[in-house]
Amino acid sequence: MSAVLSTKSNFADPDAAYRLIVETHRGLSDEQSASLDAALVLILANHLGDLDLLREATALAKRSVVSEGQRE
């Protein structure tokens, strides 16, 4: 049985989590930044270990990117 994807913040300090991600990208080229994002996604997907949740999360993320592109 699969868990339910949580879309609310699970961080005690969500701003600190956001800053950490932003700071991790600081000083990287666009290519390095994209590689970092890909590596982070794979590491966290492996930690998650649930294909159904990963499928739901990737669909949600893709919808977010597509709808953002339509607003531009």
MODELLER restraints for C-alpha pairs under 7 A, 6 or more apart:
rsr = mdl.restraints
at = mdl.atoms
rsr.add(forms.Gaussian(group=physical.xy_distance, feature=features.Distance(at['CA:2:A'], at['CA:52:A']), mean=6.47, stdev=0.5))
rsr.add(forms.Gaussian(group=physical.xy_distance, feature=features.Distance(at['CA:3:A'], at['CA:53:A']), mean=6.92, stdev=0.5))
rsr.add(forms.Gaussian(group=physical.xy_distance, feature=features.Distance(at['CA:4:A'], at['CA:53:A']), mean=6.95, stdev=0.5))
rsr.add(forms.Gaussian(group=physical.xy_distance, feature=features.Distance(at['CA:5:A'], at['CA:53:A']), mean=5.90, stdev=0.5))
rsr.add(forms.Gaussian(group=physical.xy_distance, feature=features.Distance(at['CA:25:A'], at['CA:33:A']), mean=5.79, stdev=0.5))
rsr.add(forms.Gaussian(group=physical.xy_distance, feature=features.Distance(at['CA:45:A'], at['CA:54:A']), mean=6.61, stdev=0.5))
